[in-house]
């Protein structure tokens, strides 16, 4: 159940029954920022930090000897709008070929931190210099499909705000294309499944998001990370570091 400010909710009492509004559950009605300026980036940093003190995601189970991995949820400005960067993996890949995802991968023994892992993998896949990214926070780890990896999401923002997607030096062995979607995209009902599936055999329902690319959708692990990020930055309660802890079991 959820415990929020001494009020108790069973998982199924949350308003998932209002199917037409499922895309807005937990994230608010509109994006919480209109620009990635100092005010906008500080809002993201503050809400991520405070949410880390009182909000927990599901307690996932991992396989014995599970490894570590990291991905980068990168914020940038595209066409004047705060946006999130994704990549579409090469379709010929046997693992997750043709899927939308964040840049990232397994931690190397030489990586000093998981933040370094996320930035290194982003440079290898998108050709983006880590010096161009300011880290704003992190999200709790999430298992891959086989529970053999703890995937640690890192949230960052382009230090110059604007990102030239066409100028990225993509690793064509792994990446088919890079694209960005504005935050506002995820607040429109037509861009989200009405009946979201359950995630990793838990009671959690995670939206599946449409993209602006025909046939390409954001689902599974990437959708879970995306939705968790939107929930954390979209909750005004996360402006208050003294908010009671949220527990999901």
Secondary structure, DSSP 8 states (H G I E B T S, - for coil): -EEETTEEE-GGGSSTT-GGGGGGTTT-SS-S-S--SHHHHHHHHHHHHHHHHHB--------TT-EEEEEEEEEEEETTEEEEEEEEE-TT-TTTTT-EE-EEEE--TT-SSHHHHHHHHHHHHH---GGGEEEEEE---EE-TTS-EEEEEEEEEEEEEE--GGG----TTTEEEEEEEEGGGGGSGGGB-SS-EESTTSS-EE--EE-SSTT-EE-HHHHHHHHHHHHHHH-GGGG-TT---B---
